[in-house]
Amino acid sequence: MISSSERYICANCGYVYDPAVGDPMNVIAPETSFQELPKEWVCPMCYAACDQFDPLD
Ligand SMILES: [Zn+2]
């Protein structure tokens, strides 16, 4: 079940977090929604905090 497949974009560097892919660099498994990310998660490209991200769609 996919509760949220919404993608989020980093306002700082343009990295897109895609829940279908997860974030291998931070050991985030595929099918992890943005809301499910640990609060200490940061952008793998520029280390911006998750509050720097905006919904892409
Ligand atoms: Zn970034």
N, CA, C, O and the ligand as a Tripos MOL2 file, in Angstrom:
@<TRIPOS>MOLECULE
protein
  229   227    58     0     0
PROTEIN
NO_CHARGES

@<TRIPOS>ATOM
      1 N           0.8410   -1.1960    0.0000 N.3       1 MET1
      2 CA          0.0000    0.0000    0.0000 C.3       1 MET1
      3 C           0.8730    1.2420    0.0000 C.2       1 MET1
      4 O           1.8100    1.3580    0.7890 O.2       1 MET1
      5 N           0.5610    2.1500   -0.8770 N.am      2 ILE2
      6 CA          1.3120    3.3970   -0.9510 C.3       2 ILE2
      7 C           0.4400    4.5160   -0.3970 C.2       2 ILE2
      8 O          -0.5520    4.9000   -1.0160 O.2       2 ILE2
      9 N           0.8090    5.0380    0.7690 N.am      3 SER3
     10 CA         -0.0100    6.0640    1.3970 C.3       3 SER3
     11 C           0.2240    7.4190    0.7510 C.2       3 SER3
     12 O          -0.7020    8.2200    0.6180 O.2       3 SER3
     13 N           1.4710    7.6760    0.3490 N.am      4 SER4
     14 CA          1.7780    8.9510   -0.2900 C.3       4 SER4
     15 C           2.9410    8.7440   -1.2390 C.2       4 SER4
     16 O           4.0490    8.4060   -0.8220 O.2       4 SER4
     17 N           2.6740    8.9530   -2.5340 N.am      5 SER5
     18 CA          3.7500    8.8240   -3.5100 C.3       5 SER5
     19 C           4.1880   10.1960   -3.9970 C.2       5 SER5
     20 O           4.8110   10.3230   -5.0510 O.2       5 SER5
     21 N           3.8570   11.2150   -3.2250 N.am      6 GLU6
     22 CA          4.1620   12.5750   -3.6420 C.3       6 GLU6
     23 C           5.6650   12.8240   -3.5840 C.2       6 GLU6
     24 O           6.3370   12.4810   -2.6110 O.2       6 GLU6
     25 N           6.1670   13.4280   -4.6460 N.am      7 ARG7
     26 CA          7.5860   13.7670   -4.6890 C.3       7 ARG7
     27 C           7.8120   15.1510   -4.0920 C.2       7 ARG7
     28 O           6.9330   16.0130   -4.1330 O.2       7 ARG7
     29 N           9.0020   15.3480   -3.5370 N.am      8 TYR8
     30 CA          9.3570   16.6390   -2.9400 C.3       8 TYR8
     31 C          10.6740   17.1040   -3.5400 C.2       8 TYR8
     32 O          11.5780   16.3070   -3.7920 O.2       8 TYR8
     33 N          10.7640   18.4080   -3.7630 N.am      9 ILE9
     34 CA         11.9790   18.9680   -4.3450 C.3       9 ILE9
     35 C          12.6960   19.8460   -3.3260 C.2       9 ILE9
     36 O          12.0660   20.5990   -2.5840 O.2       9 ILE9
     37 N          14.0020   19.7410   -3.3030 N.am     10 CYS10
     38 CA         14.8280   20.5640   -2.4280 C.3      10 CYS10
     39 C          14.8860   21.9820   -2.9980 C.2      10 CYS10
     40 O          15.3400   22.1890   -4.1240 O.2      10 CYS10
     41 N          14.4190   22.9590   -2.2060 N.am     11 ALA11
     42 CA         14.4110   24.3450   -2.6720 C.3      11 ALA11
     43 C          15.8260   24.8930   -2.8180 C.2      11 ALA11
     44 O          16.0450   25.8970   -3.4950 O.2      11 ALA11
     45 N          16.7760   24.2310   -2.1840 N.am     12 ASN12
     46 CA         18.1500   24.7240   -2.1870 C.3      12 ASN12
     47 C          18.9460   24.2650   -3.4110 C.2      12 ASN12
     48 O          19.6830   25.0530   -4.0040 O.2      12 ASN12
     49 N          18.7970   22.9720   -3.7960 N.am     13 CYS13
     50 CA         19.6490   22.4500   -4.8710 C.3      13 CYS13
     51 C          18.8690   21.7800   -5.9990 C.2      13 CYS13
     52 O          19.4500   21.4660   -7.0380 O.2      13 CYS13
     53 N          17.5770   21.5540   -5.8200 N.am     14 GLY14
     54 CA         16.7900   20.9540   -6.8790 C.3      14 GLY14
     55 C          16.7210   19.4410   -6.8500 C.2      14 GLY14
     56 O          16.0950   18.8340   -7.7190 O.2      14 GLY14
     57 N          17.3510   18.8250   -5.8700 N.am     15 TYR15
     58 CA         17.2310   17.3670   -5.7150 C.3      15 TYR15
     59 C          15.7640   17.0040   -5.4920 C.2      15 TYR15
     60 O          15.0640   17.6830   -4.7400 O.2      15 TYR15
     61 N          15.2970   15.9350   -6.1430 N.am     16 VAL16
     62 CA         13.9230   15.4850   -5.9750 C.3      16 VAL16
     63 C          13.9180   14.1880   -5.1820 C.2      16 VAL16
     64 O          14.5580   13.2080   -5.5640 O.2      16 VAL16
     65 N          13.1840   14.1940   -4.0690 N.am     17 TYR17
     66 CA         12.9750   12.9590   -3.3230 C.3      17 TYR17
     67 C          11.7810   12.2400   -3.9180 C.2      17 TYR17
     68 O          10.6650   12.7590   -3.8990 O.2      17 TYR17
     69 N          12.0130   11.0370   -4.4510 N.am     18 ASP18
     70 CA         10.9650   10.2310   -5.0600 C.3      18 ASP18
     71 C          10.7080    9.0190   -4.1670 C.2      18 ASP18
     72 O          11.5830    8.1650   -4.0310 O.2      18 ASP18
     73 N           9.5180    8.9260   -3.5510 N.am     19 PRO19
     74 CA          9.2500    7.8060   -2.6430 C.3      19 PRO19
     75 C           9.3740    6.4420   -3.3100 C.2      19 PRO19
     76 O           9.6540    5.4530   -2.6330 O.2      19 PRO19
     77 N           9.1720    6.3680   -4.6180 N.am     20 ALA20
     78 CA          9.2950    5.0890   -5.3200 C.3      20 ALA20
     79 C          10.7360    4.5850   -5.3100 C.2      20 ALA20
     80 O          10.9800    3.3860   -5.4450 O.2      20 ALA20
     81 N          11.6800    5.4950   -5.1530 N.am     21 VAL21
     82 CA         13.1020    5.1510   -5.1820 C.3      21 VAL21
     83 C          13.6940    5.1380   -3.7770 C.2      21 VAL21
     84 O          14.5940    4.3510   -3.4860 O.2      21 VAL21
     85 N          13.1820    6.0180   -2.8980 N.am     22 GLY22
     86 CA         13.7960    6.1830   -1.5860 C.3      22 GLY22
     87 C          15.0810    6.9810   -1.7240 C.2      22 GLY22
     88 O          15.2400    7.7590   -2.6640 O.2      22 GLY22
     89 N          15.9870    6.7880   -0.7950 N.am     23 ASP23
     90 CA         17.2430    7.5310   -0.8160 C.3      23 ASP23
     91 C          18.3820    6.5890   -0.4240 C.2      23 ASP23
     92 O          18.7370    6.4840    0.7500 O.2      23 ASP23
     93 N          18.9540    5.9010   -1.4310 N.am     24 PRO24
     94 CA         20.0180    4.9240   -1.1380 C.3      24 PRO24
     95 C          21.1900    5.5200   -0.3760 C.2      24 PRO24
     96 O          21.8210    4.8290    0.4240 O.2      24 PRO24
     97 N          21.4920    6.7990   -0.6110 N.am     25 MET25
     98 CA         22.6450    7.4150    0.0570 C.3      25 MET25
     99 C          22.4270    7.5550    1.5530 C.2      25 MET25
    100 O          23.3870    7.5820    2.3240 O.2      25 MET25
    101 N          21.1540    7.6450    1.9720 N.am     26 ASN26
    102 CA         20.8310    7.7460    3.3920 C.3      26 ASN26
    103 C          20.1630    6.4740    3.9130 C.2      26 ASN26
    104 O          19.5720    6.4670    4.9930 O.2      26 ASN26
    105 N          20.2650    5.3890    3.1230 N.am     27 VAL27
    106 CA         19.7120    4.0880    3.5030 C.3      27 VAL27
    107 C          18.2110    4.1900    3.7900 C.2      27 VAL27
    108 O          17.7060    3.6310    4.7630 O.2      27 VAL27
    109 N          17.5140    4.9200    2.9110 N.am     28 ILE28
    110 CA         16.0620    4.9900    2.9800 C.3      28 ILE28
    111 C          15.5000    4.0360    1.9300 C.2      28 ILE28
    112 O          15.8080    4.1530    0.7440 O.2      28 ILE28
    113 N          14.6840    3.1050    2.3740 N.am     29 ALA29
    114 CA         14.1600    2.0810    1.4720 C.3      29 ALA29
    115 C          13.1420    2.6640    0.4940 C.2      29 ALA29
    116 O          12.4700    3.6460    0.8090 O.2      29 ALA29
    117 N          13.0260    2.0570   -0.7000 N.am     30 PRO30
    118 CA         11.9510    2.4530   -1.6110 C.3      30 PRO30
    119 C          10.5860    2.3160   -0.9400 C.2      30 PRO30
    120 O          10.4190    1.5200   -0.0160 O.2      30 PRO30
    121 N           9.6140    3.0930   -1.4070 N.am     31 GLU31
    122 CA          8.2440    3.1320   -0.8760 C.3      31 GLU31
    123 C           8.1670    3.8210    0.4870 C.2      31 GLU31
    124 O           7.1920    3.6390    1.2160 O.2      31 GLU31
    125 N           9.1760    4.6040    0.8330 N.am     32 THR32
    126 CA          9.1280    5.4240    2.0430 C.3      32 THR32
    127 C           8.6330    6.8140    1.6480 C.2      32 THR32
    128 O           9.2920    7.5190    0.8840 O.2      32 THR32
    129 N           7.4730    7.2030    2.1700 N.am     33 SER33
    130 CA          6.9490    8.5220    1.8260 C.3      33 SER33
    131 C           7.7860    9.6170    2.4820 C.2      33 SER33
    132 O           8.5090    9.3700    3.4480 O.2      33 SER33
    133 N           7.6790   10.8120    1.9480 N.am     34 PHE34
    134 CA          8.4570   11.9290    2.5070 C.3      34 PHE34
    135 C           8.1140   12.1250    3.9860 C.2      34 PHE34
    136 O           8.9910   12.4240    4.7960 O.2      34 PHE34
    137 N           6.8430   11.9570    4.3310 N.am     35 GLN35
    138 CA          6.4070   12.1430    5.7180 C.3      35 GLN35
    139 C           6.9910   11.0840    6.6500 C.2      35 GLN35
    140 O           7.0820   11.3000    7.8590 O.2      35 GLN35
    141 N           7.3820    9.9570    6.0980 N.am     36 GLU36
    142 CA          7.9170    8.8640    6.9160 C.3      36 GLU36
    143 C           9.4230    8.9650    7.1280 C.2      36 GLU36
    144 O           9.9960    8.1790    7.8820 O.2      36 GLU36
    145 N          10.0610    9.9170    6.4740 N.am     37 LEU37
    146 CA         11.5000   10.0480    6.6320 C.3      37 LEU37
    147 C          11.8380   10.4280    8.0750 C.2      37 LEU37
    148 O          11.0780   11.1570    8.7130 O.2      37 LEU37
    149 N          12.9710    9.9400    8.5980 N.am     38 PRO38
    150 CA         13.3630   10.3500    9.9460 C.3      38 PRO38
    151 C          13.5710   11.8580   10.0040 C.2      38 PRO38
    152 O          13.9980   12.4640    9.0210 O.2      38 PRO38
    153 N          13.2730   12.4630   11.1450 N.am     39 LYS39
    154 CA         13.3120   13.9300   11.1990 C.3      39 LYS39
    155 C          14.7260   14.4710   11.0460 C.2      39 LYS39
    156 O          14.9140   15.6410   10.7130 O.2      39 LYS39
    157 N          15.7250   13.6190   11.2900 N.am     40 GLU40
    158 CA         17.1050   14.0550   11.1090 C.3      40 GLU40
    159 C          17.5760   13.8970    9.6580 C.2      40 GLU40
    160 O          18.7180   14.2200    9.3290 O.2      40 GLU40
    161 N          16.6830   13.3980    8.7950 N.am     41 TRP41
    162 CA         17.0440   13.2220    7.3870 C.3      41 TRP41
    163 C          17.3760   14.5790    6.7650 C.2      41 TRP41
    164 O          16.7250   15.5860    7.0420 O.2      41 TRP41
    165 N          18.4000   14.5760    5.9220 N.am     42 VAL42
    166 CA         18.7650   15.7910    5.2050 C.3      42 VAL42
    167 C          18.9320   15.4550    3.7330 C.2      42 VAL42
    168 O          19.0830   14.2910    3.3610 O.2      42 VAL42
    169 N          18.9030   16.4870    2.9020 N.am     43 CYS43
    170 CA         19.1150   16.3230    1.4710 C.3      43 CYS43
    171 C          20.4620   15.6510    1.2190 C.2      43 CYS43
    172 O          21.4830   16.0960    1.7430 O.2      43 CYS43
    173 N          20.4740   14.5740    0.4160 N.am     44 PRO44
    174 CA         21.7400   13.8770    0.1510 C.3      44 PRO44
    175 C          22.6950   14.6790   -0.7350 C.2      44 PRO44
    176 O          23.8750   14.3410   -0.8360 O.2      44 PRO44
    177 N          22.2020   15.7260   -1.3680 N.am     45 MET45
    178 CA         23.0410   16.5120   -2.2620 C.3      45 MET45
    179 C          23.6490   17.7270   -1.5660 C.2      45 MET45
    180 O          24.8240   18.0370   -1.7640 O.2      45 MET45
    181 N          22.8410   18.4200   -0.7430 N.am     46 CYS46
    182 CA         23.3310   19.6790   -0.1760 C.3      46 CYS46
    183 C          23.1410   19.7540    1.3400 C.2      46 CYS46
    184 O          23.4770   20.7610    1.9620 O.2      46 CYS46
    185 N          22.5960   18.6760    1.9360 N.am     47 TYR47
    186 CA         22.4190   18.5840    3.3920 C.3      47 TYR47
    187 C          21.4360   19.6020    3.9520 C.2      47 TYR47
    188 O          21.4970   19.9380    5.1340 O.2      47 TYR47
    189 N          20.5330   20.0920    3.1140 N.am     48 ALA48
    190 CA         19.4640   20.9430    3.6190 C.3      48 ALA48
    191 C          18.5010   20.1010    4.4600 C.2      48 ALA48
    192 O          18.2880   18.9220    4.1780 O.2      48 ALA48
    193 N          17.9230   20.7150    5.4900 N.am     49 ALA49
    194 CA         16.9450   20.0100    6.3200 C.3      49 ALA49
    195 C          15.6630   19.7730    5.5390 C.2      49 ALA49
    196 O          15.4110   20.4290    4.5290 O.2      49 ALA49
    197 N          14.8500   18.8260    6.0150 N.am     50 CYS50
    198 CA         13.6380   18.4610    5.2710 C.3      50 CYS50
    199 C          12.6400   19.6160    5.1810 C.2      50 CYS50
    200 O          11.7650   19.5920    4.3160 O.2      50 CYS50
    201 N          12.7460   20.6280    6.0500 N.am     51 ASP51
    202 CA         11.8320   21.7740    5.9240 C.3      51 ASP51
    203 C          12.2030   22.6920    4.7520 C.2      51 ASP51
    204 O          11.5070   23.6670    4.4700 O.2      51 ASP51
    205 N          13.3040   22.3650    4.0820 N.am     52 GLN52
    206 CA         13.6900   23.1090    2.8820 C.3      52 GLN52
    207 C          13.0410   22.5350    1.6190 C.2      52 GLN52
    208 O          13.2420   23.0490    0.5190 O.2      52 GLN52
    209 N          12.2620   21.4660    1.7900 N.am     53 PHE53
    210 CA         11.6510   20.7780    0.6440 C.3      53 PHE53
    211 C          10.2280   21.2570    0.4170 C.2      53 PHE53
    212 O           9.5030   21.5720    1.3610 O.2      53 PHE53
    213 N           9.8400   21.3070   -0.8600 N.am     54 ASP54
    214 CA          8.4770   21.6710   -1.2340 C.3      54 ASP54
    215 C           7.8700   20.5370   -2.0500 C.2      54 ASP54
    216 O           8.5890   19.8360   -2.7610 O.2      54 ASP54
    217 N           6.5400   20.3450   -1.9560 N.am     55 PRO55
    218 CA          5.8790   19.3490   -2.8110 C.3      55 PRO55
    219 C           6.1160   19.6690   -4.2810 C.2      55 PRO55
    220 O           6.0720   20.8320   -4.6820 O.2      55 PRO55
    221 N           6.3660   18.6400   -5.0820 N.am     56 LEU56
    222 CA          6.7090   18.8830   -6.4850 C.3      56 LEU56
    223 C           5.4650   18.9850   -7.3520 C.2      56 LEU56
    224 O           5.4540   19.7230   -8.3370 O.2      56 LEU56
    225 N           4.4260   18.2580   -6.9980 N.am     57 ASP57
    226 CA          3.2560   18.1930   -7.8830 C.3      57 ASP57
    227 C           2.1670   19.1860   -7.4880 C.2      57 ASP57
    228 O           1.1230   19.2490   -8.1380 O.2      57 ASP57
    229 ZN         19.3700   19.8410   -1.5850 Zn       58 ZN58
@<TRIPOS>BOND
     1     1     2 1
     2     2     3 1
     3     3     4 2
     4     3     5 am
     5     5     6 1
     6     6     7 1
     7     7     8 2
     8     7     9 am
     9     9    10 1
    10    10    11 1
    11    11    12 2
    12    11    13 am
    13    13    14 1
    14    14    15 1
    15    15    16 2
    16    15    17 am
    17    17    18 1
    18    18    19 1
    19    19    20 2
    20    19    21 am
    21    21    22 1
    22    22    23 1
    23    23    24 2
    24    23    25 am
    25    25    26 1
    26    26    27 1
    27    27    28 2
    28    27    29 am
    29    29    30 1
    30    30    31 1
    31    31    32 2
    32    31    33 am
    33    33    34 1
    34    34    35 1
    35    35    36 2
    36    35    37 am
    37    37    38 1
    38    38    39 1
    39    39    40 2
    40    39    41 am
    41    41    42 1
    42    42    43 1
    43    43    44 2
    44    43    45 am
    45    45    46 1
    46    46    47 1
    47    47    48 2
    48    47    49 am
    49    49    50 1
    50    50    51 1
    51    51    52 2
    52    51    53 am
    53    53    54 1
    54    54    55 1
    55    55    56 2
    56    55    57 am
    57    57    58 1
    58    58    59 1
    59    59    60 2
    60    59    61 am
    61    61    62 1
    62    62    63 1
    63    63    64 2
    64    63    65 am
    65    65    66 1
    66    66    67 1
    67    67    68 2
    68    67    69 am
    69    69    70 1
    70    70    71 1
    71    71    72 2
    72    71    73 am
    73    73    74 1
    74    74    75 1
    75    75    76 2
    76    75    77 am
    77    77    78 1
    78    78    79 1
    79    79    80 2
    80    79    81 am
    81    81    82 1
    82    82    83 1
    83    83    84 2
    84    83    85 am
    85    85    86 1
    86    86    87 1
    87    87    88 2
    88    87    89 am
    89    89    90 1
    90    90    91 1
    91    91    92 2
    92    91    93 am
    93    93    94 1
    94    94    95 1
    95    95    96 2
    96    95    97 am
    97    97    98 1
    98    98    99 1
    99    99   100 2
   100    99   101 am
   101   101   102 1
   102   102   103 1
   103   103   104 2
   104   103   105 am
   105   105   106 1
   106   106   107 1
   107   107   108 2
   108   107   109 am
   109   109   110 1
   110   110   111 1
   111   111   112 2
   112   111   113 am
   113   113   114 1
   114   114   115 1
   115   115   116 2
   116   115   117 am
   117   117   118 1
   118   118   119 1
   119   119   120 2
   120   119   121 am
   121   121   122 1
   122   122   123 1
   123   123   124 2
   124   123   125 am
   125   125   126 1
   126   126   127 1
   127   127   128 2
   128   127   129 am
   129   129   130 1
   130   130   131 1
   131   131   132 2
   132   131   133 am
   133   133   134 1
   134   134   135 1
   135   135   136 2
   136   135   137 am
   137   137   138 1
   138   138   139 1
   139   139   140 2
   140   139   141 am
   141   141   142 1
   142   142   143 1
   143   143   144 2
   144   143   145 am
   145   145   146 1
   146   146   147 1
   147   147   148 2
   148   147   149 am
   149   149   150 1
   150   150   151 1
   151   151   152 2
   152   151   153 am
   153   153   154 1
   154   154   155 1
   155   155   156 2
   156   155   157 am
   157   157   158 1
   158   158   159 1
   159   159   160 2
   160   159   161 am
   161   161   162 1
   162   162   163 1
   163   163   164 2
   164   163   165 am
   165   165   166 1
   166   166   167 1
   167   167   168 2
   168   167   169 am
   169   169   170 1
   170   170   171 1
   171   171   172 2
   172   171   173 am
   173   173   174 1
   174   174   175 1
   175   175   176 2
   176   175   177 am
   177   177   178 1
   178   178   179 1
   179   179   180 2
   180   179   181 am
   181   181   182 1
   182   182   183 1
   183   183   184 2
   184   183   185 am
   185   185   186 1
   186   186   187 1
   187   187   188 2
   188   187   189 am
   189   189   190 1
   190   190   191 1
   191   191   192 2
   192   191   193 am
   193   193   194 1
   194   194   195 1
   195   195   196 2
   196   195   197 am
   197   197   198 1
   198   198   199 1
   199   199   200 2
   200   199   201 am
   201   201   202 1
   202   202   203 1
   203   203   204 2
   204   203   205 am
   205   205   206 1
   206   206   207 1
   207   207   208 2
   208   207   209 am
   209   209   210 1
   210   210   211 1
   211   211   212 2
   212   211   213 am
   213   213   214 1
   214   214   215 1
   215   215   216 2
   216   215   217 am
   217   217   218 1
   218   218   219 1
   219   219   220 2
   220   219   221 am
   221   221   222 1
   222   222   223 1
   223   223   224 2
   224   223   225 am
   225   225   226 1
   226   226   227 1
   227   227   228 2
@<TRIPOS>SUBSTRUCTURE
     1 MET1         2 RESIDUE 1 A MET
     2 ILE2         6 RESIDUE 1 A ILE
     3 SER3        10 RESIDUE 1 A SER
     4 SER4        14 RESIDUE 1 A SER
     5 SER5        18 RESIDUE 1 A SER
     6 GLU6        22 RESIDUE 1 A GLU
     7 ARG7        26 RESIDUE 1 A ARG
     8 TYR8        30 RESIDUE 1 A TYR
     9 ILE9        34 RESIDUE 1 A ILE
    10 CYS10       38 RESIDUE 1 A CYS
    11 ALA11       42 RESIDUE 1 A ALA
    12 ASN12       46 RESIDUE 1 A ASN
    13 CYS13       50 RESIDUE 1 A CYS
    14 GLY14       54 RESIDUE 1 A GLY
    15 TYR15       58 RESIDUE 1 A TYR
    16 VAL16       62 RESIDUE 1 A VAL
    17 TYR17       66 RESIDUE 1 A TYR
    18 ASP18       70 RESIDUE 1 A ASP
    19 PRO19       74 RESIDUE 1 A PRO
    20 ALA20       78 RESIDUE 1 A ALA
    21 VAL21       82 RESIDUE 1 A VAL
    22 GLY22       86 RESIDUE 1 A GLY
    23 ASP23       90 RESIDUE 1 A ASP
    24 PRO24       94 RESIDUE 1 A PRO
    25 MET25       98 RESIDUE 1 A MET
    26 ASN26      102 RESIDUE 1 A ASN
    27 VAL27      106 RESIDUE 1 A VAL
    28 ILE28      110 RESIDUE 1 A ILE
    29 ALA29      114 RESIDUE 1 A ALA
    30 PRO30      118 RESIDUE 1 A PRO
    31 GLU31      122 RESIDUE 1 A GLU
    32 THR32      126 RESIDUE 1 A THR
    33 SER33      130 RESIDUE 1 A SER
    34 PHE34      134 RESIDUE 1 A PHE
    35 GLN35      138 RESIDUE 1 A GLN
    36 GLU36      142 RESIDUE 1 A GLU
    37 LEU37      146 RESIDUE 1 A LEU
    38 PRO38      150 RESIDUE 1 A PRO
    39 LYS39      154 RESIDUE 1 A LYS
    40 GLU40      158 RESIDUE 1 A GLU
    41 TRP41      162 RESIDUE 1 A TRP
    42 VAL42      166 RESIDUE 1 A VAL
    43 CYS43      170 RESIDUE 1 A CYS
    44 PRO44      174 RESIDUE 1 A PRO
    45 MET45      178 RESIDUE 1 A MET
    46 CYS46      182 RESIDUE 1 A CYS
    47 TYR47      186 RESIDUE 1 A TYR
    48 ALA48      190 RESIDUE 1 A ALA
    49 ALA49      194 RESIDUE 1 A ALA
    50 CYS50      198 RESIDUE 1 A CYS
    51 ASP51      202 RESIDUE 1 A ASP
    52 GLN52      206 RESIDUE 1 A GLN
    53 PHE53      210 RESIDUE 1 A PHE
    54 ASP54      214 RESIDUE 1 A ASP
    55 PRO55      218 RESIDUE 1 A PRO
    56 LEU56      222 RESIDUE 1 A LEU
    57 ASP57      226 RESIDUE 1 A ASP
    58 ZN58       229 GROUP 0 **** ****
